[in-house]
Structure formats: structure tokens, C-alpha cells
């Protein structure tokens, strides 16, 4: 792991690989591959299993706050680990296979910025 940033919100950002492509900014539409796990290591979702990256707009509330805070600054081709506290994830209630008050760990890969 290269760069580790602990954001005041409790989000932990760890750059695994620094990409060499376009830098992602808030408001960009991006294609991302991801592996989502609970802090126990149990996988709850993965775009890799579907063989198709996830496309979303970052920084505008389309995804959980941990992604909106943790994705900007990545570069295409980069890989990053986000450790997301419940307040920036799915909160007290959880959703689907994610229990309430769960800390989430996402390994994300920036595939492309859609222009």
C-alpha cells in the first residue's frame, strides 16, 4: 500500500496502485470495478462477478458517501481500498446482505472516465 489517508469523516483511503490516466473529479461519470466486503471479510457484492464495470456519477449522491468522498483524486488505471464507516455507508439500518452499523471495505479500480 502506498498512500494512506484518514479523512476526518472516518473514511480510510489506501492507494494500492496509482493510475496513469485521467484524474477523477467530483461530478465525473466513471466506470469502476469493485469488490465490496464487510469488515469480517465476507463478500457482499462484486462487479468482477458480473464481468462488467459499474458506471455512476461521483460526488452527487448517486452512491454511498464513502464513494463520493473516496473516489475523487483517483486516476484511471488506479486501484484503491476504501474502509467506510457506517455513517458513510448504509448507516444503522443496512441494506440487503449488509447489516446495520456495518463498516464496509471496497477494493475499487478506476476503469474509465466517461466524457
C-alpha positions as CSV (number, residue, x, y, z in Angstrom):
1,X,0.0,0.0,0.0
2,X,1.4,3.4,-0.9
3,X,-0.6,6.4,0.2
4,X,-2.9,6.1,3.2
5,X,-5.2,9.0,4.1
6,X,-7.5,9.0,7.1
7,X,-10.3,11.5,6.3
8,X,-11.8,13.3,9.3
9,X,-15.2,11.6,8.5
10,X,-13.6,8.3,9.4
11,X,-13.1,7.2,5.8
12,X,-9.7,5.4,5.3
13,X,-8.3,5.7,1.7
14,X,-5.4,3.5,0.7
15,X,-4.0,3.7,-2.8
16,X,-2.9,0.2,-3.9
17,X,-1.9,1.3,-7.4
18,X,-1.6,4.8,-8.7
19,X,-3.2,5.1,-12.2
20,X,-1.6,7.0,-15.1
21,X,-4.9,8.0,-16.8
22,X,-7.4,10.8,-16.3
23,X,-7.9,12.0,-12.7
24,X,-11.4,11.6,-11.4
25,X,-13.1,14.7,-10.1
26,X,-16.4,15.2,-8.3
27,X,-19.2,15.4,-10.9
28,X,-17.4,12.9,-13.3
29,X,-19.2,9.9,-14.6
30,X,-16.9,6.9,-14.1
31,X,-16.7,3.2,-14.8
32,X,-15.4,1.3,-11.8
33,X,-14.8,-2.3,-10.9
34,X,-15.2,-3.1,-7.3
35,X,-15.2,-5.8,-4.7
36,X,-17.4,-5.0,-1.6
37,X,-16.8,-6.8,1.7
38,X,-17.8,-6.4,5.3
39,X,-15.1,-5.8,7.8
40,X,-15.2,-9.5,8.6
41,X,-14.0,-10.2,5.1
42,X,-17.4,-11.6,3.9
43,X,-18.0,-10.5,0.3
44,X,-21.4,-8.9,-0.4
45,X,-21.0,-7.7,-4.0
46,X,-18.6,-7.6,-6.8
47,X,-18.7,-6.1,-10.3
48,X,-16.0,-8.5,-11.3
49,X,-18.5,-11.4,-10.8
50,X,-20.7,-9.7,-13.4
51,X,-17.7,-9.1,-15.8
52,X,-19.0,-5.6,-16.2
53,X,-17.8,-2.4,-14.5
54,X,-20.2,-0.2,-12.6
55,X,-21.0,3.2,-14.1
56,X,-22.0,6.1,-11.9
57,X,-21.6,9.8,-11.4
58,X,-19.3,10.6,-8.4
59,X,-19.9,13.4,-5.9
60,X,-23.6,13.9,-6.5
61,X,-25.2,11.4,-4.1
62,X,-25.8,8.6,-6.6
63,X,-23.6,6.2,-4.5
64,X,-22.8,6.0,-0.8
65,X,-21.0,8.9,0.8
66,X,-17.8,6.9,1.3
67,X,-17.5,6.5,-2.5
68,X,-18.4,10.2,-3.1
69,X,-15.5,11.1,-0.7
70,X,-13.1,8.4,-1.6
71,X,-13.1,8.1,-5.4
72,X,-12.2,11.7,-6.4
73,X,-8.4,12.0,-6.9
74,X,-8.1,8.5,-8.3
75,X,-6.6,8.2,-11.8
76,X,-7.9,5.8,-14.5
77,X,-5.9,2.5,-14.1
78,X,-5.6,3.0,-10.4
79,X,-6.7,0.7,-7.6
80,X,-7.8,1.9,-4.2
81,X,-9.1,0.4,-0.9
82,X,-11.8,2.3,0.9
83,X,-12.6,1.5,4.5
84,X,-16.0,3.1,5.0
85,X,-17.6,3.7,8.5
86,X,-21.4,3.1,8.8
87,X,-22.2,6.8,8.6
88,X,-20.7,7.0,5.1
89,X,-22.2,3.6,4.1
90,X,-25.6,2.2,4.8
91,X,-26.0,3.5,8.4
92,X,-27.9,2.0,11.2
93,X,-30.4,0.1,9.0
94,X,-28.1,-1.6,6.5
95,X,-29.5,-2.8,3.2
96,X,-29.9,-6.3,1.7
97,X,-27.0,-8.5,2.9
98,X,-25.3,-5.6,4.7
99,X,-26.3,-5.4,8.4
100,X,-26.9,-2.2,10.2
101,X,-23.8,-0.3,11.5
102,X,-21.5,-2.2,9.2
103,X,-18.0,-1.0,8.3
104,X,-17.5,-1.6,4.6
105,X,-14.3,-2.4,2.7
106,X,-14.3,-1.7,-1.0
107,X,-11.4,-2.5,-3.3
108,X,-12.1,-0.3,-6.4
109,X,-10.5,0.0,-9.8
110,X,-10.9,3.1,-12.0
111,X,-11.6,1.8,-15.5
112,X,-12.6,4.9,-17.3
113,X,-14.0,8.5,-17.1
114,X,-17.0,8.8,-19.4
115,X,-17.0,12.1,-21.4
